Amino acid sequence: MRAGLILLAGLAAALLAAPAQAGVTAALTGGGRGVVGPAPDGCRWSEPLNERAVHKLLCLDVDGRWTEAVRTEGLTESSVIEAEAGDTEAMNVLAYFYLAGPQARRDLEKARDWFGRSASQGDGHGMFNLGLMLDAGEGGGADKAGAVGWYRRAAKNGIPQAMNNLGFAYQRGEGVERDYAEAVRWFRASADKGDGAAMANVGLAYARGQGVAEDPVQATAWFRKGAEAGDANAMINLGLAYAGGYGIAADPAQAAVWYRRAADQGEAGGAFRLGLAYEHGTGVAQDEAAAARWYRQAVEGGDVRAMLALGVMLEEGRGGAADLAGAAALYRQAGDAGDASGNFNLGRLLAHGNGVPKDTAQAAARYRLAADGGDAGAMNNLGVLYAKGDGVALDFTEAAGLYRRAAQGGSRMGMFNLGVLLSEGRGVARDDVEALTWLRAAADAGLADAMTAVGDFYARGRGGLTPDRQEAKRWWQKGADAGDEDAVRRLKAN
């Protein structure tokens, strides 16, 4: 066995094209609606930007294009006059302006105050939006119980989104005691009033068996209702059901249709899933250039999975010219958002100076973030830096600990590197028996270097083995067949 050999984990790949049936429910998403009520003349509210349903105020510009609220001059003056006079609709418009108008004029405390005034006069929209702001702690402290109270009042005023958010509160036990059956009751009440997001949530309840008996067929039927009502999350969930054959016959082409409809509404998750479909040719003709375009749209919508997927494509030069700097930027964006694979891939580029200046200290920092996030490859690669004293102080004990964590996390490189240190007694007490156990595990996982190393143990009778040249040659042949040149040399010499 080559003394001191250490192996680095490579590129963290993007996600698979479509979940298997058993994994569909884990991928499903729910959602709620937020700001409701009238927008100013010539304006409308965007689709919700996140689960709490924060919206942008969009207004028509002089060229007839919808742009983020710009033509709101004079809106506050007229609205304030009417609002001060007790007009609840004007109060809501003014609150929306302070919540989502031009950035320079936004004032969450004023938004909360005006929604509160509207709510106190019995306006359902004001009640609901005050509940949202209390729920999120916007414009003041968070008050989950207070939010539930206002959602309940808004629900009594017939606001379906409030009913949906009450369902969320019961589902999560926020502001009320968790009660899945009560959650479903409110989701159904909202769905009965035509709210697509609530329909998706009823579907999720059936998919997860929360408050109702688990029923894939019912789940998918509710996803379809929500999708046909225009809810983007329901469209994605229906697409996932088609992709995985969940409660419905598998049909990858139909999955792609629904992903596209969600993406066309600006839903980043739909664009990401459609990108996966194009990258892997599931339900559509494989087209990596199209995959890259959809991933980029998803990235613009903040989808971290798309950042990783597009970064991988740019690094490998698929779907367009290779762009290591662009890949590094995307990995950094994903890593800064807490994605372990993004931190791992950025660490690799930093360690080798690919697309970014070489900086092994920064590489170590990124690997540590990824390792703390459970990435076994990062644990291994950080161990390599400690074993080399590169970017960090030389420390075989730390390296061995990291290799062990990586090995226990399923990294075959971690298994191999731990076996090497155990066989040499570096950073750990020498233990040939345990070393052989890890080397064999790495070999069984397909690592050519480990196959050669197991052959070396047989040749020398280490790890409690009886010397056996024929068994050694068998393992060296396996290593050679898997591409290890050292195994080829051993066979020639023996």
Buried (B, 14 or more C-beta within 10 A) or exposed (E): BEEEEBBBBEBBEBBEBBBEBEBBBEBBBBBBBBBBBBBBEEBBBBBBBEBBBBBBBBBBEEEEEEEEBBBBEEBBEEBBEBBEEEBBBBBBBBBBBBBBBBEEEBBBEBBBBBBBBBBEEEBBBBBBBBBBBBBBEBBEEBBBEBBBBBBBBBBEBEBBBBBBBBBBBBBEEBBBEEBBEBBBBBBBBBBEBEBBBBBBBBBBBBBBEBBBEEBBEBBBBBBBBBBEBBBBBBBBBBBBBBBBBBBBEBBBEBBBBBBBBBBEBBBBBBBBBBBBBBBBBBBBEEBBEBBBBBBBBBBEBEBBBBBBBBBBBBBEEBBEEEBBEBBBBBBBBBBBEEBBBBBBBBBBBBBBEBBBEEBBEBBBBBBBBBBEBEBBBBBBBBBBBBBBEBBBEEBBEBBBBBBBBBBEBEBBBBBBBBBBBBBBEBBBEEBBEBBBBBBBBBBEBEBBBBBBBBBBBBBEEBBEBEEBEEBBBBBBBBBBEBEBEBBBEBBEEE
